[in-house]
Amino acid sequence: MRLWNRLLLRVRGGSELADEIRLHREMLEEEFVREGMSRKEAAHAAARQFGNAGAAADWSRDEWSFPRFDALWRDLVFALRLMWRQPLVTAAAVLTVAFGVGANTAMLSVLETVLLNPLGMGNTGGVMVARVHIDKLRMKHSTDSAVEFAEIHTMTDAFASAAAVEGRAWTYQTGGEVTRLLGRAVTPEFFEVFGVSPALGRFLNSDDRESVVLSYEMWQAQFGGSRDVLGRTLMLDDTPQRIVGVAPRNFRFPPDAAAWSPLILSAQRMSPTQRGNNMNLMVFARLRPGVTPTQASGRVSRYVDGLFSAPGGGDLKNIGYGIDLDPFSIYLAGEMRQPLWMLSIAALVVLLTACANVAGLLLTRSASRRKEIAIRLAMGATKGQIVRQLLLESTLLGGLGGLAGVGLAKIAIEFVKQMALPGRQVLAMVSLDAKMLLYGLAIALASGMLFGLAPAVQLLRDSQTSALARSRRRWFQDIFVSAEVAGAFALVVVTGLLLRSLWNVEQVQLGFQPHHVATAYFTKPKNDPTFEQRLQAALAGAPGVESAALAYPVPFTTGGLTSGFGIRNRQRLPGEPEWHGEAYFVSPGYLQTLRIPLLRGRNLVDSDDAGAPTVCLIDRNLADRFFANQDPIGQQIAMYKGWAQIVGVVSNVRADGLEEETRPVVYYSLAQIPYFAQSAAIVRSAVPVGNLLRDVIHRTNPAVPVFDAATMDERIGGFLGIRRVLAGLLLAFGGIALLLAAIGIYGVIAQVVSEQTREVGVRMALGARAGQILALFMRQGLYAGGIGLIAGLVATLLVQRWVSTLLYQVRALDAATLSVATAGIVAVLLAAVWLPARRASKIDPQNALRHE
């Protein structure tokens, strides 16, 4: 009831309270009149007994309302008026905070989806991923064979469950259009490993053969979320698949999977003799309760050591065979993991720089408020009330900056989603949800309190107008400026190293000419044996096409298909690793279309068809390594389909990366190796071809799905995407940090000039020259900047080992980069200090002596 009365009184106006006080005085006056006093005497007596009306009103408000809330409201209104009167300062502070909050919120959103809570599934902490490495073949994080899955599956002392996953791509017809549906074939334990329950129906079991589980998105898109979908059939590759269940909404792995079908692994495929064959499985395992990732890795390592000591295990040891066990989050992040952490640290540096800059800005503004604070203290305000007022002002700035920052974060996330990155399917799931919005606003408010604390304390000291207080304020400002310069220097150096690395990578010779080349994959029709011949003829005759070819795979998609090979009449030396290389399957126009030089022998020709003896081309890498002292033409090599005669040697081509040396490559005639369900069309044209590939393929056979259409430049750009995005974002972060540092040091020197105007006038009146005044303030400004440069150099030394893993042909302590970065930052600092220092040197002594 008391709370209700307080709320009710707040609604009542001040006039009602005045009427109530007047009524009480009149009642008291009437009582005195009844006791025999005159009206005048009664009025005086009532006034004396009632007391001061204003005090009574204040007491009533304090008793019946919320005095603390009222005081906070008055402080808020005052802060808003102050911000309105100083729009430039307000805008600068809000935008500065917005950059820091936006960068951090966007980066945490990405980290949340990729590393901290992968894909938002929430139950992946105990999921491990097993992958193979073979050091001598430069294979790392390779997919597994069924042998590795069988071995992991038997380690029940370390793993509660294990599952194997194999890629699937089905031809699927919907709405009268044939499309390509991506999915996975999985063993029955797959969903158990990830600890999820079906949204509808059930998951796969060991008895399922032609069954399928739908993703939640496909259930909604194709069946409208109908619950009678169970038991219906999907025609996948013209084979009916019975729908037995639907995955839950939050299960989105793999990100491109629309459905899951049973994976049937034969006993022969899982036989130990098949190790290294059909390495196209991903193996996932859930740790047993109480087993740590380190213990599980040790268990797998001991098993591999046992393989080495078994008969025939020496060959495995010689080639550097091993099984790596990584947490699911590390597997999902892949190459993005280290760049993401680096960008997150850079975003944190920007936020701290923003806080330091706003704190310096508020400290600079504090000189104009010393009299205000002194008057407040003299009139009875407590230091706590002053600090509350000042912190409320800074928190309000932080809150406004946070609102702007989450808007910037939304824009930044959409920008990152459009980047050509290897993990773009994962990044496409990043969103600015309610949790991230709260995070952004929370760090904005915390930042407001952080950068408002030092100015609040210093203003209380400055209110005493002591020289010591002003020197302390400058000391605070110097610390902020030094920190800003240090952060900017470290970011600029790292950015410079990454830009040099990116330049070096982009200068790598590919061995072919990617410009003006368009590509598109398609699924081969099963009942159209002449389709590829007709398609190649149609592509070659299309308007604007200079040359055309078919191939599988296309460079800079997945790389060539890796396999061991043999050479007729040649045996491996004792202890020599297995001969291993890559294979591409191409039509005769492939070399001409990509402009790969033929070094020796002949090219593939149309007569190298399915009925002709198997032939192949090899690259110079294979020729130099295995045929150094003889002519490789006419030699025979066995990688696919038995022995193939070498008819030509071509130059080396980088087709699956830019930074590592190429493996030996064999080019087979596509017509002679018809093993693969998909292929790709490649055309060279000096004019943009747009949808030409898709149109020509559909005209040749309307039932053929076309997918993954891209120019060769776009495919290469995808491999450079991480480097380009990392360098670009760090360049932006470093530029923002450097700009804030320049603004900060400019503000400090401008404030010093303002405070010392009278002193400058005295010096100049006594004979000081303009150059001496200029040098005086330049030294003061560069002192803080110099300390920041030293601190930034130390920070760069501390992170150089971590950064070195992202560099290509550049040392982490590259002298040229350090020199250029130092010179650039010194130039910016000189410009920031010179402007206010020059203004000080132009002061008129007479005006300065009259300055207050």
C-alpha positions in Angstrom: 0.0 0.0 0.0 2.9 2.3 0.8 4.4 1.7 -2.6 1.0 2.4 -4.3 0.7 5.7 -2.4 4.2 6.7 -3.6 3.3 5.9 -7.2 0.0 7.7 -6.9 1.7 10.8 -5.5 4.1 10.9 -8.4 1.1 11.1 -10.7 -0.4 14.0 -8.7 0.9 17.4 -9.6 2.8 19.8 -7.5 -0.3 22.1 -7.3 -2.2 19.4 -5.4 0.6 19.1 -2.8 0.5 22.9 -2.4 -3.2 22.8 -1.9 -2.9 20.1 0.7 -0.3 22.1 2.7 -2.5 25.2 2.5 -5.5 23.2 3.8 -3.5 22.0 6.8 -2.5 25.5 7.7 -6.1 26.8 7.4 -7.3 24.0 9.6 -4.7 24.8 12.2 -5.6 28.5 12.0 -9.3 27.8 12.5 -8.4 25.8 15.6 -6.6 28.8 17.1 -9.5 31.1 16.3 -11.9 28.7 18.2 -9.5 29.0 21.1 -10.2 32.7 21.2 -7.4 34.2 19.1 -8.0 36.9 16.6 -7.8 36.0 12.9 -4.4 37.7 12.6 -3.0 36.2 15.7 -4.3 32.8 14.7 -2.5 33.1 11.3 0.8 33.9 12.9 0.5 31.1 15.4 -0.5 28.6 12.7 2.5 29.7 10.5 4.9 29.3 13.5 3.6 25.9 14.4 3.4 24.5 10.9 6.8 25.7 9.9 8.3 26.4 6.5 5.9 25.4 3.7 8.7 24.7 1.2 10.5 22.4 3.6 7.3 20.6 4.3 6.8 20.1 0.6 10.3 18.8 0.2 9.8 16.4 3.2 6.6 15.2 1.7 8.1 14.5 -1.6 11.0 12.6 0.0 8.6 10.6 2.2 5.9 9.8 -0.4 8.0 9.5 -3.6 11.4 8.1 -4.7 14.1 10.7 -3.9 16.9 8.7 -5.4 15.0 8.1 -8.5 14.2 11.8 -8.7 17.9 12.7 -8.3 18.9 10.1 -11.0 16.2 11.6 -13.3 17.5 15.1 -12.8 21.1 13.9 -13.5 19.9 12.2 -16.6 18.1 15.3 -17.9 21.2 17.4 -17.1 23.4 14.9 -19.0 21.2 15.0 -22.0 21.2 18.8 -22.0 25.0 18.8 -21.8 25.3 16.4 -24.7 22.9 18.5 -26.7 24.9 21.6 -26.1 28.2 19.9 -27.2 27.1 17.9 -30.3 30.6 17.5 -31.8 32.0 16.0 -28.6 28.9 13.8 -28.3 29.1 12.6 -31.9 32.9 11.9 -31.6 32.4 9.9 -28.4 29.4 7.9 -29.7 31.0 7.0 -33.1 34.3 6.0 -31.3 32.4 3.7 -29.0 30.3 2.4 -31.9 33.4 1.2 -33.8 34.7 -0.7 -30.9 31.4 -2.2 -29.8 30.5 -3.1 -33.4 33.8 -4.8 -34.2 33.7 -6.8 -30.9 30.0 -7.8 -31.3 30.5 -8.9 -34.8 33.6 -11.0 -34.0 32.0 -12.6 -31.0 29.0 -13.6 -33.1 31.3 -15.3 -35.6 33.3 -17.0 -32.8 30.1 -18.1 -31.1 28.9 -19.9 -34.3 32.3 -21.3 -35.4 34.2 -22.1 -32.2 32.5 -21.4 -28.9 29.1 -23.1 -29.7 29.6 -24.6 -33.1 26.6 -24.1 -35.3 24.5 -23.4 -32.3 24.0 -27.1 -31.6 25.0 -26.8 -28.0 26.1 -30.4 -27.4 29.4 -30.8 -29.2 31.8 -30.4 -26.3 32.7 -34.1 -26.2 32.7 -34.7 -29.9 36.1 -35.5 -31.5 37.1 -35.8 -35.1 39.6 -38.4 -36.3 41.7 -37.5 -39.3 44.8 -39.0 -41.0 48.1 -37.4 -41.7 50.9 -38.9 -43.8 54.0 -36.6 -43.5 56.0 -38.0 -46.4 53.1 -37.4 -48.8 52.5 -33.9 -47.3 49.0 -35.0 -46.3 47.5 -33.5 -43.2 44.0 -33.5 -41.8 43.1 -36.0 -44.5 39.8 -37.9 -44.6 39.8 -41.5 -43.3 39.3 -44.9 -44.8 36.9 -47.4 -43.4 39.8 -49.0 -41.6 40.3 -46.0 -39.3 36.6 -45.9 -38.6 36.6 -49.6 -37.6 39.6 -49.0 -35.3 38.1 -45.9 -33.6 34.7 -47.8 -33.2 36.4 -50.6 -31.2 38.0 -48.1 -28.7 35.1 -48.3 -26.3 37.3 -47.5 -23.3 37.8 -44.0 -24.7 34.7 -43.3 -26.8 31.0 -43.8 -26.0 30.1 -43.9 -29.7 31.6 -43.4 -33.1 30.2 -42.7 -36.6 31.4 -42.5 -40.1 30.1 -39.9 -42.7 30.5 -40.0 -46.5 29.4 -37.3 -48.9 26.3 -37.8 -51.1 24.9 -35.7 -54.0 21.6 -36.9 -55.4 19.7 -35.8 -58.5 16.3 -34.6 -57.1 13.3 -33.3 -59.0 11.1 -30.7 -57.4 8.6 -28.3 -59.0 9.3 -29.7 -62.4 13.0 -28.8 -62.2 15.9 -31.2 -61.7 18.3 -30.1 -59.0 21.2 -31.4 -57.1 20.5 -32.3 -53.5 23.4 -32.5 -51.1 23.4 -34.9 -48.2 25.5 -37.4 -46.3 25.5 -41.2 -45.9 26.0 -41.9 -42.2 26.4 -44.9 -39.9 23.6 -45.5 -37.4 25.5 -43.9 -34.5 25.8 -40.5 -36.2 23.0 -38.7 -34.4 23.9 -40.4 -31.1 27.4 -39.0 -31.4 26.0 -35.4 -31.5 23.5 -36.1 -28.8 20.3 -35.0 -30.6 16.8 -36.3 -30.7 14.5 -36.3 -33.8 12.0 -33.6 -34.3 9.7 -36.1 -35.9 9.9 -39.9 -36.4 13.2 -41.6 -35.7 16.8 -41.7 -36.8 18.5 -44.4 -38.9 19.2 -47.8 -37.6 21.3 -50.8 -38.7 18.4 -52.3 -40.6 17.7 -49.3 -42.8 18.8 -49.5 -46.4 16.7 -47.2 -48.6 15.7 -44.8 -45.9 16.3 -41.1 -45.4 16.2 -38.5 -42.6 15.3 -35.0 -43.6 16.9 -31.8 -42.3 14.5 -29.5 -40.5 14.9 -26.9 -43.3 14.0 -29.3 -46.1 11.0 -30.6 -44.1 9.7 -27.0 -43.9 10.6 -26.0 -47.4 9.5 -29.1 -49.4 6.8 -30.5 -47.1 5.5 -27.4 -45.3 6.3 -29.0 -41.9 3.6 -31.6 -42.4 3.6 -34.3 -39.8 2.4 -36.9 -42.3 5.7 -36.8 -44.1 6.8 -40.0 -42.4 6.6 -43.0 -44.7 6.5 -40.9 -47.9 9.2 -41.4 -50.5 11.8 -39.2 -52.1 13.1 -40.0 -55.5 16.9 -39.6 -55.2 18.9 -40.6 -58.2 15.7 -42.2 -59.5 15.7 -44.5 -56.4 12.8 -44.3 -53.9 14.0 -43.4 -50.4 11.5 -43.8 -47.5 11.4 -40.8 -45.1 11.7 -42.2 -41.5 12.5 -39.0 -39.5 13.3 -35.3 -39.3 16.3 -33.8 -37.6 15.8 -31.1 -35.0 15.8 -27.4 -35.9 19.1 -26.7 -34.2 21.0 -29.6 -35.8 22.7 -28.1 -38.8 25.7 -30.3 -39.5 27.0 -30.5 -42.1 25.7 -27.0 -43.0 24.9 -28.0 -46.6 23.2 -31.4 -45.8 19.6 -31.6 -46.7 19.2 -35.3 -45.9 21.0 -38.2 -44.4 20.9 -41.8 -45.7 22.4 -45.1 -44.4 26.1 -45.7 -45.0 26.7 -49.4 -45.5 30.4 -50.4 -45.0 31.3 -53.9 -46.2 33.7 -56.1 -44.2 36.1 -56.0 -47.1 36.2 -52.2 -47.0 37.0 -52.3 -43.3 39.7 -54.9 -43.6 43.2 -53.7 -42.4 44.6 -54.4 -45.9 42.4 -51.6 -47.2 44.2 -48.9 -45.1 44.8 -45.9 -47.4 42.2 -46.9 -50.0 38.9 -45.0 -50.4 39.9 -42.3 -48.0 36.7 -40.4 -48.2 35.1 -40.8 -44.8 34.9 -38.4 -41.8 34.9 -40.1 -38.5 33.3 -38.5 -35.4 33.4 -39.9 -31.9 31.9 -38.9 -28.6 34.2 -39.2 -25.5 33.1 -41.4 -22.7 32.1 -39.6 -19.5 35.3 -38.8 -17.5 37.6 -39.2 -20.5 39.5 -36.0 -21.5 40.5 -35.1 -25.1 44.1 -35.5 -24.1 43.5 -39.0 -22.8 41.6 -40.0 -25.9 44.4 -38.7 -28.1 46.9 -40.7 -26.1 44.7 -43.8 -26.6 44.8 -43.4 -30.3 48.5 -42.6 -30.4 49.2 -45.8 -28.5 47.2 -47.8 -31.0 49.1 -46.3 -33.9 52.4 -47.1 -32.2 51.2 -50.7 -31.9 50.6 -50.7 -35.7 54.2 -49.7 -36.3 55.5 -52.6 -34.3 53.2 -55.1 -36.0 54.4 -57.0 -39.1 54.5 -54.6 -42.1 54.1 -51.6 -39.8 57.5 -50.3 -40.7 56.2 -48.9 -44.0 53.5 -46.9 -42.1 56.1 -45.5 -39.8 58.4 -44.5 -42.6 55.8 -42.5 -44.4 54.9 -40.7 -41.2 51.4 -42.2 -40.8 49.3 -41.1 -37.9 45.7 -40.4 -36.7 44.9 -36.9 -35.3 42.1 -36.4 -32.8 40.7 -32.8 -32.7 37.7 -31.3 -30.9 34.8 -30.7 -33.2 35.1 -26.9 -32.9 38.6 -27.0 -34.2 37.6 -29.2 -37.1 34.7 -26.9 -38.0 36.7 -23.7 -37.9 39.5 -25.2 -40.0 41.7 -22.6 -41.6 39.6 -19.8 -40.1 40.4 -20.6 -36.5 43.6 -18.7 -36.0 42.5 -15.7 -38.2 39.3 -15.5 -36.2 41.1 -15.3 -32.9 43.5 -12.7 -34.3 40.6 -10.6 -35.6 38.9 -10.9 -32.2 42.1 -9.6 -30.4 42.3 -6.8 -33.0 38.7 -5.9 -32.3 39.4 -5.9 -28.6 42.3 -3.5 -29.2 40.0 -1.2 -31.1 37.5 -1.3 -28.2 40.2 -0.5 -25.6 41.6 2.2 -27.9 38.1 3.7 -28.2 37.7 3.7 -24.4 41.1 5.4 -24.0 40.2 7.9 -26.7 36.9 8.8 -25.2 38.4 9.0 -21.7 41.1 11.4 -23.0 38.3 13.4 -24.8 36.4 13.7 -21.5 39.6 14.6 -19.6 40.2 17.3 -22.2 36.7 18.6 -21.7 37.0 18.5 -17.9 39.0 21.8 -17.8 35.8 23.7 -18.7 33.9 22.0 -15.9 36.2 22.6 -12.9 34.3 25.7 -11.8 31.0 23.8 -12.1 32.2 21.0 -9.9 33.7 23.5 -7.4 30.4 25.4 -7.1 28.5 22.1 -6.6 30.8 21.0 -3.8 30.6 24.5 -2.2 26.8 24.3 -2.2 26.8 21.0 -0.3 26.9 18.3 -3.0 28.8 15.2 -2.0 31.6 13.6 -4.0 29.5 10.5 -4.5 26.8 12.7 -6.1 29.3 14.3 -8.4 30.8 11.0 -9.4 27.3 9.6 -10.0 26.5 12.5 -12.3 29.8 12.2 -14.3 29.5 8.4 -14.6 25.9 8.7 -15.8 27.1 11.1 -18.5 29.8 8.7 -19.7 27.5 5.6 -19.4 24.9 7.4 -21.5 27.5 8.1 -24.2 28.5 4.4 -24.0 24.9 3.3 -24.3 24.3 5.5 -27.4 27.5 4.2 -28.9 26.4 0.6 -28.1 23.1 1.1 -30.0 25.1 2.4 -33.0 27.6 -0.4 -32.5 25.2 -3.2 -32.8 23.9 -1.6 -36.0 27.5 -1.6 -37.4 27.9 -5.2 -36.2 24.8 -6.3 -38.2 26.3 -4.7 -41.3 29.7 -6.2 -40.7 28.2 -9.7 -40.3 26.3 -9.5 -43.6 29.5 -8.3 -45.2 31.5 -11.2 -43.9 28.8 -13.6 -45.1 29.4 -12.5 -48.6 33.1 -13.1 -48.6 34.6 -15.9 -50.7 35.9 -18.0 -47.8 36.4 -21.7 -47.5 34.0 -21.8 -44.5 31.3 -19.6 -46.0 28.6 -22.2 -45.4 29.4 -22.0 -41.7 29.7 -18.3 -41.7 26.3 -18.1 -43.4 24.7 -19.3 -40.1 26.2 -16.4 -38.1 23.5 -14.1 -36.9 23.1 -11.2 -34.5 20.7 -12.9 -32.0 19.3 -11.5 -28.8 22.3 -12.8 -26.8 24.7 -11.0 -29.0 22.6 -7.8 -28.8 22.7 -7.9 -25.0 26.5 -8.5 -25.2 27.0 -5.5 -27.4 24.9 -3.3 -25.2 26.6 -4.7 -22.0 30.2 -4.0 -23.2 29.0 -0.5 -24.4 27.7 0.3 -20.9 30.7 -1.2 -19.2 32.9 0.8 -21.5 31.0 3.9 -20.6 31.7 3.4 -16.9 35.3 2.5 -17.7 36.2 5.6 -19.7 34.1 7.8 -17.4 35.8 6.7 -14.2 39.2 8.5 -14.7 37.7 11.8 -15.8 35.3 11.7 -12.8 38.1 11.2 -10.3 40.2 13.8 -11.9 37.5 16.4 -12.0 37.1 16.1 -8.3 40.8 16.7 -8.0 40.8 19.5 -10.5 38.0 21.3 -8.6 40.8 22.2 -6.1 42.5 24.1 -9.0 45.9 22.8 -8.0 48.7 22.5 -10.4 49.3 19.0 -9.0 45.8 18.0 -10.0 46.3 19.2 -13.5 49.6 17.4 -13.8 47.9 14.2 -12.7 45.2 14.7 -15.4 48.0 15.1 -18.0 49.6 11.9 -16.7 46.4 10.0 -17.2 46.0 11.5 -20.7 49.6 10.4 -21.5 48.9 6.9 -20.4 45.8 6.8 -22.6 47.7 8.1 -25.6 50.6 5.7 -25.2 48.2 2.8 -25.0 46.4 3.9 -28.2 49.7 4.3 -30.0 50.9 0.9 -28.8 47.8 -0.9 -30.0 47.8 0.9 -33.3 51.5 0.1 -33.9 51.0 -3.6 -33.2 48.0 -3.7 -35.6 49.8 -1.8 -38.3 52.9 -4.0 -38.1 50.8 -7.2 -38.3 48.7 -5.8 -41.1 51.8 -4.9 -43.0 53.2 -8.5 -42.6 50.0 -10.0 -43.8 49.7 -7.6 -46.8 53.3 -8.6 -47.8 52.4 -12.2 -47.5 49.2 -11.7 -49.5 51.3 -10.0 -52.2 53.8 -12.9 -52.2 51.1 -15.5 -52.5 49.4 -13.6 -55.4 52.7 -13.5 -57.3 53.0 -17.3 -57.3 53.0 -18.7 -60.8 50.1 -21.0 -61.4 51.3 -22.7 -64.5 48.2 -21.8 -66.4 46.2 -18.6 -67.3 43.0 -18.4 -65.1 41.7 -15.1 -66.6 38.6 -15.2 -68.8 37.9 -18.9 -67.9 34.4 -19.9 -66.6 33.6 -23.3 -65.1 30.5 -25.2 -63.9 30.0 -28.7 -62.5 27.2 -31.0 -63.7 25.9 -34.4 -62.8 26.3 -36.9 -65.6 23.0 -38.4 -66.9 22.9 -42.2 -66.6 21.0 -43.0 -69.7 22.7 -40.6 -72.2 26.0 -42.1 -73.3 26.8 -39.4 -75.9 26.0 -36.5 -73.6 29.5 -35.4 -73.0 30.5 -35.5 -76.7 27.5 -33.4 -77.6 28.1 -31.0 -74.8 31.7 -30.4 -75.7 30.7 -29.7 -79.3 28.0 -27.3 -78.2 30.3 -25.4 -75.9 33.0 -25.1 -78.6 30.5 -23.7 -81.0 28.9 -21.2 -78.6 29.2 -17.5 -79.4 32.3 -15.9 -77.9 33.9 -19.1 -76.8 37.6 -19.5 -77.8 38.0 -23.1 -76.6 36.2 -25.5 -74.3 36.9 -28.7 -72.4 35.5 -31.1 -69.8 37.3 -32.1 -66.7 37.1 -33.6 -63.3 37.9 -32.1 -61.0 38.5 -28.4 -61.8 41.6 -26.7 -60.4 41.0 -24.8 -57.1 38.0 -26.8 -56.0 39.1 -29.9 -54.1 42.4 -30.5 -55.9 43.2 -33.6 -57.8 42.2 -37.1 -56.7 45.1 -38.5 -54.7 46.3 -42.0 -55.2 49.3 -44.2 -55.1 50.9 -45.3 -58.4 53.4 -47.7 -59.8 55.8 -47.6 -62.8 56.3 -50.6 -65.0 59.6 -52.3 -64.5 60.4 -50.1 -61.5 60.5 -51.0 -57.8 60.5 -48.8 -54.8 63.8 -48.7 -52.9 63.9 -50.2 -49.4 62.4 -47.6 -47.0 61.2 -45.4 -49.8 57.6 -44.0 -49.2 54.8 -45.1 -51.5 54.7 -43.2 -54.7 51.8 -40.9 -54.5 50.3 -38.3 -56.8 47.2 -36.5 -58.0 45.0 -37.4 -61.0 42.9 -35.2 -63.2 40.5 -36.6 -65.9 40.3 -34.2 -68.9 39.1 -33.9 -72.5 41.5 -33.1 -75.3 40.8 -29.3 -75.2 41.9 -29.0 -71.5 45.5 -27.8 -72.1 44.4 -25.3 -74.7 41.5 -23.9 -72.6 43.7 -23.4 -69.5 46.8 -22.6 -71.6 49.0 -25.2 -69.9 52.2 -25.6 -71.9 52.9 -29.0 -73.5 56.7 -29.6 -72.9 57.2 -32.9 -74.7 55.3 -35.5 -76.6 51.7 -35.0 -77.7 48.4 -33.9 -76.3 45.3 -36.0 -75.7 43.2 -36.4 -78.8 39.6 -37.4 -79.6 40.8 -40.9 -80.6 41.9 -41.5 -77.0 38.4 -42.9 -76.2 37.0 -45.8 -74.3 38.0 -48.3 -76.9 41.6 -47.2 -77.3 44.6 -48.2 -75.1 44.7 -46.1 -71.9 47.1 -43.1 -72.2 48.0 -40.2 -70.0 50.0 -37.0 -69.6 52.3 -36.3 -66.7 53.6 -33.1 -65.3 57.3 -32.0 -65.2 57.4 -32.6 -61.4 56.7 -36.4 -61.9 59.0 -36.5 -65.0 61.9 -34.9 -63.2 61.5 -37.1 -60.1 61.0 -40.5 -61.7 62.4 -40.2 -65.2 65.4 -37.9 -64.6 67.8 -39.9 -66.8 65.4 -41.2 -69.4 62.6 -40.2 -71.8 59.2 -40.6 -70.0 57.4 -40.8 -73.4 56.3 -44.4 -73.9 56.8 -45.4 -70.3 53.8 -46.9 -68.4 52.3 -45.8 -65.2 49.5 -47.4 -63.1 47.2 -45.2 -61.0 43.7 -45.7 -62.4 42.4 -48.5 -64.7 45.7 -50.5 -64.9 48.7 -49.5 -67.0 48.6 -46.3 -69.0 51.1 -45.2 -71.6 52.7 -41.7 -71.1 52.2 -39.7 -74.3 53.2 -36.2 -73.1 54.7 -34.0 -70.4 53.2 -30.7 -69.4 54.4 -27.9 -67.1 53.7 -28.0 -63.4 50.3 -26.5 -62.3 49.2 -25.3 -58.9 45.7 -26.5 -58.7 44.9 -27.1 -55.1 46.7 -24.3 -53.3 49.2 -21.5 -53.7 51.6 -21.9 -50.8 52.7 -25.5 -51.0 54.7 -27.4 -53.6 52.7 -29.5 -56.0 52.5 -33.2 -56.0 53.2 -35.3 -59.1 50.2 -35.1 -61.4 48.8 -37.5 -64.0 46.2 -36.4 -66.6 44.0 -39.1 -67.9 41.6 -39.0 -70.8 38.1 -38.3 -69.4 36.5 -40.6 -72.0 38.7 -43.6 -70.9 38.0 -43.3 -67.1 34.2 -42.9 -66.8 34.1 -43.7 -63.1 32.8 -40.4 -61.7 29.2 -39.3 -61.4 30.0 -35.6 -62.1 32.2 -33.6 -64.3 32.8 -29.9 -65.2 32.5 -27.8 -68.2 35.3 -25.2 -68.8 35.3 -22.5 -71.4 37.7 -19.6 -72.3 36.0 -16.5 -73.6 37.2 -12.9 -73.9 33.7 -11.7 -73.1 31.6 -12.5 -70.0 29.7 -15.7 -70.6 27.1 -15.2 -67.8 24.7 -18.1 -67.8 26.1 -19.6 -71.0 27.4 -22.8 -69.4 24.1 -23.5 -67.6 22.1 -22.7 -70.8 24.2 -24.9 -73.0 24.2 -27.8 -70.6 20.4 -27.6 -70.2 19.9 -27.4 -74.0 22.0 -30.5 -74.4 20.0 -32.4 -71.8 17.4 -30.6 -69.7 17.5 -33.2 -66.9 21.1 -32.5 -66.0 21.6 -30.6 -62.8 24.2 -27.8 -63.0 25.9 -26.5 -59.8 29.0 -24.7 -58.5 29.3 -22.3 -61.4 32.2 -19.8 -61.0 35.0 -18.2 -62.9 38.5 -19.5 -62.3 39.5 -16.1 -60.8 36.6 -16.6 -58.3 37.9 -20.1 -57.4 41.4 -18.8 -56.8 40.0 -15.9 -54.9 38.3 -18.4 -52.6 41.7 -19.8 -51.7 43.0 -16.3 -51.0 39.8 -15.3 -49.2 41.1 -15.8 -45.7 44.2 -13.9 -46.4 42.3 -11.1 -48.1 39.7 -10.8 -45.4 42.2 -11.0 -42.6 44.4 -8.4 -44.1 41.5 -6.1 -45.1 39.9 -6.2 -41.6 43.1 -5.8 -39.8 43.9 -2.9 -42.1 40.5 -1.3 -41.1 41.1 -2.0 -37.4 44.6 -0.7 -37.5 43.5 2.4 -39.4 40.8 3.1 -36.9 43.2 2.6 -34.0 45.8 4.9 -35.6 43.2 7.6 -36.3 42.0 7.4 -32.7 45.6 7.6 -31.4 46.1 10.7 -33.6 42.9 12.3 -32.3 43.9 11.5 -28.8 47.4 13.1 -28.9 46.0 16.1 -30.8 43.4 16.6 -28.0 46.0 16.3 -25.3 48.4 18.9 -26.9 45.4 21.2 -27.8 44.3 21.1 -24.1 47.9 21.8 -22.9 48.1 24.7 -25.3 44.8 26.1 -24.0 45.9 25.8 -20.3 49.3 27.3 -20.9 48.3 30.2 -23.1 49.2 32.7 -20.4 52.6 31.0 -19.8 53.3 31.0 -23.6 52.6 34.7 -23.6 55.0 35.3 -20.8 57.7 33.3 -22.5 57.2 35.1 -25.8 57.2 38.5 -24.0 60.5 37.5 -22.5 62.0 36.8 -25.9 61.2 33.1 -26.6 61.0 32.5 -30.4 58.2 30.8 -32.2 60.4 27.8 -33.0 61.2 27.3 -29.4 57.5 27.3 -28.4 56.8 24.9 -31.3 59.6 22.6 -30.1 58.3 22.7 -26.5 54.9 21.4 -27.3 56.2 18.9 -30.0 58.4 17.3 -27.3 55.5 17.0 -24.9 53.3 15.3 -27.5 56.0 13.0 -28.9 57.0 11.9 -25.4 53.7 9.9 -25.0 53.8 8.7 -28.6 57.4 7.5 -28.2 56.5 5.5 -25.1 53.6 4.0 -27.1 55.9 3.0 -30.0 58.2 1.2 -27.6 55.3 -0.6 -25.9 53.9 -1.5 -29.4 57.2 -3.0 -30.4 57.3 -5.1 -27.3 53.8 -6.3 -28.0 54.8 -7.2 -31.6 57.7 -9.2 -30.3 55.4 -11.2 -28.0 53.0 -12.2 -30.8 55.6 -12.7 -33.6 55.7 -16.5 -33.2 51.9 -16.7 -33.4 51.7 -14.5 -36.4 54.5 -16.4 -38.2 52.2 -19.3 -39.0 50.1 -17.0 -41.2 53.0 -15.6 -43.2 54.3 -16.7 -46.6 57.9 -15.9 -47.5 58.0 -13.1 -44.9 59.7 -13.2 -41.5 57.6 -12.2 -38.5 60.3 -9.6 -37.5 60.7 -8.2 -41.0 62.9 -5.2 -40.8 61.3 -3.4 -43.8 57.8 -3.8 -42.4 58.8 -2.6 -39.0 60.6 0.4 -40.5 57.7 1.4 -42.7 55.2 1.0 -39.9 57.3 3.0 -37.5 57.9 5.8 -40.1 54.2 5.9 -40.9 53.1 6.1 -37.3 55.7 8.7 -36.5 54.5 10.8 -39.5 50.9 10.6 -38.2 52.0 11.5 -34.7 54.0 14.5 -36.0 51.0 15.8 -37.9 48.8 15.4 -34.9 51.2 17.2 -32.6 52.3 19.8 -35.1 48.9 21.4 -35.6 48.2 22.5 -32.0 51.9 23.2 -31.4 52.0 25.5 -34.4 48.9 27.3 -33.1 50.7 27.8 -29.8 53.8 29.3 -31.6 51.5 31.8 -33.4 49.9 33.2 -30.1 50.0 37.0 -29.8 51.8 37.8 -26.5 49.5 40.7 -25.7 46.3 38.6 -26.1 48.0 35.7 -24.2 48.7 37.9 -21.2 45.1 38.9 -21.0 44.0 35.3 -21.2 42.1 33.8 -18.2 
